[in-house]
């Protein structure tokens, strides 16, 4: 390489690093993970099961995920305030498979039906 390229290589690497960081930040997958893993607290525990610890923000009366395609299923998750508790409902492939009232911070184990 000609000598003047060596002067610009550090800047090029910095631009590439910033581009990669911005791409991650604005990536749909990264945004989705904020909601599924952060607010809904969904963590896979098997091929057709997951643990969920929903964290409903103080100003929100409810939250919902619709048509989540994972674990070989198409499922919906709904969380709503029920007094001091949270009402958690999960429906998979059009059928309700879980309906529980939990205290905030409690973890729910969800087993999805196999297709």
HELIX and SHEET records of a PDB file:
HELIX    1   1 UNK A    3  UNK A   26  1                                  24    
HELIX    2   2 UNK A   28  UNK A   33  1                                   6    
HELIX    3   3 UNK A   34  UNK A   39  3                                   6    
SHEET    1   A 3 UNK A  42  UNK A  44  0                                        
SHEET    2   A 3 UNK A  49  UNK A  52 -1                                        
SHEET    3   A 3 UNK A 108  UNK A 111 -1                                        
SHEET    1   B 4 UNK A  62  UNK A  70  0                                        
SHEET    2   B 4 UNK A  73  UNK A  82 -1                                        
SHEET    3   B 4 UNK A  85  UNK A  92 -1                                        
SHEET    4   B 4 UNK A  95  UNK A 103 -1                                        
END                                                                             
